[in-house]
Amino acid sequence: MEINNEMQRDRYVSFQNIDCYENAVVVLDALYELFALYPESKDAFWLRFESFIPTEYKTVFAKKDSKDILYHICSNIFYIAALFETYHFEKGLACIEKAELECC
């Protein structure tokens, strides 16, 4: 069955023209902004999460022998969203929603 309607296309089939790494970078920027505003939000879970993220995550998307930043964002999407919700961080919620809908 051929689908002619663009709106019916499954987003998981093609990410053409979507910069998912840029979405991941924006989420990480928001996460680090939240940590700067609320240092107590960075608990042991987030310290462990951060250990998988390259320091230069805007240009280096993965540490050697590790998954890339998009993988880490998508596999922790609900934890990240919950953190943003806990601190009522609207900017972060908008970023994570966009990343989830477009890339995860």
N, C-alpha and C positions, 0 to 999 in steps of 0.2 A: 504494500500500500504506500503510495507516494504522498508525502505531506507537503503541501504547497504553502501553507500558512507559516510565516516566519515566527509567529508567536508560539507555535506548537513545537518548535525545535527544542530538543532536550539540551539544556545547558551543559550537561556532562559529556556530550558528544564532541563539542567544539568550543574552544576558548578563543577562537579567532577574533582578533581586534580587541581583546581584553588583556590588559597587563596585570596578570595575577601577582607577579612579584612586586609591582608597585603597590597593589592593594595590601600585600603582606607587610611591606615597608611602612605604609601609613598606619597599619594596626600596631606595629612595633613602636613607631613614634608616639602614638597615643598611649600605649602601655607605659613607655618610659616617662612620658609627661605625667601620667597618673602617679607613678612611683615617686617622682620629684615633688608632686603636690602633697602626697600622702605616703611618707616613707614607711609607715606601719603596714601599708598594704603589701609590701614586698616580703612575704613570708618564705618559709623553706621551700614550698612548692615552686614559687616564682624564681627563687635562686637556682633551683634545679633546672627549671625551664630555660632560664637565661644561659645556663652552661652550654646549651645546644645552639645558641645564637651567636654567629660571628660578631666580633666587635664592630667590624666594618660592614654590617648587614645591608647597607644601602648599595654597596657595590660587589660584595662577596656574599652570595646567597646561601652558602653551606660551608661548614667546617669540614676539614679533611675527614673522610670516612664517616660522615654523618649525613642525615637527611637535610633537605634544604628548608629555608624559612617558611615557605608555603606549606610544606608538610607539617611543620610544628604549629603553625597558626591553625590550619584546618583540623588537625587532630586534637587540639585543645580549645576549639572554638567556643564550646559551652562554658568552660572554665574562665576564659577571657571575658566572654559576655557577662557572666555572673559577677566577675570582679568590677567591670564597668557599671553594672546595675547597682552593686553594693554601694559604690561611691557616687552614684547618680552622675556619672561622667558621660554626658550626652555626646560629646565629640567622639569618644571611644565607641559608644554604642552605634553611632552612624557608620564609623569605619568598619566595625566588625560585621555589621549587617550587610554592607556592600561586599565585603570580602566573601562572606558566606554565600550570598546569593549569586555572585558572579564566578566564584572560583572553588568553593569547597563542596 
